[in-house]
Amino acid sequence: MNQELIKDYNFKKKFGQNFLKDENILRNIITKSEVDKDTLVIEIGIGAAYLTYYLSETSKNVLGYEIDETLKDIIDEQLKDKDNVEIIYNDFLKTNPIDDIKKYDFKKLYVIANLPYYITTPIITKLIEDKLPIEKIVVMVQKEVGDRFNAKPNSKEYNSLTIFLNYYFEIRKLMDVSRNSFVPKPNVDSAIIEFKRVNKYKANNEELFFKIVRDSFKFKRKNLRNNLKGYDLDKINIILNKIGKDLTVRAEALTIDDFIFISNNYEED
């Protein structure tokens, strides 16, 4: 890996570019991700291809997405000896990865990336909504965002995104990463978060389930009586009574199981 390639590069703030330069952490990400020669890795935000370089050595293939085409010469030089990497120069949010992976033969699909902080949530949401057959996501995110992903009920970080992610994944923090490990140095510290696909939860009607969750958190300081005015509140209250709650409860006090119970029973009649 050659870090000298970026010495004259003009970093672009609009793309949230902070390249992870610490080789020990890069290797640690590979080890903790458990990438092997059966794995196709999707990497979002290639940067100077530091992480890509190590991923290419341990995975079967790397499919990378990079929005900044001015990095092409740097990336080509960094990966000149790697023949198992494909880079698509486009905004990942505008791509169709389910089509992009069709030409690959793989047993496991992982997403491993140092995500731009400003676009972390839309990217993870897209990965889920595109219904990619992902077994694991390992991403570097702003530390405070990482805390929100796995927040517990009745905490200030707990929100609809927490429920959305935990419905699909078992989430754990692998390690914290100092801001000093990046170039240029960001203003915040980071964390590496692992999302491992699980089939722990199942709502009868997932569309209704997620709608109720979103609406319940619409105004975080308000209770369900205020946030769910578009629903049959008498029916909601009867369902809540069955789990020892009522319409005065706030969304932040309800677990994923509580919301599944509400949506399943609301749908039945």
Secondary structure, DSSP 8 states (H G I E B T S, - for coil): --GGGGTT----GGGT--EE--HHHHHHHHHHHT--TTEEEEEE--TTSHHHHHHHHHSSEEEEE-S-GGGHHHHHHHTTT-SSEEEE-S-GGGS-HHHHTTT---SEEEEEEE--GGGHHHHHHHHHHTT---SEEEEEEEHHHHHHHT--TTSTT--HHHHHHHHHEEEEEEEEE-GGGEES--SS-EEEEEEEE------SSHHHHHHHHHHHTSSTTSBHHHHTTTS-HHHHHHHHHTTT--TT-BGGG--HHHHHHHHHHHHH-
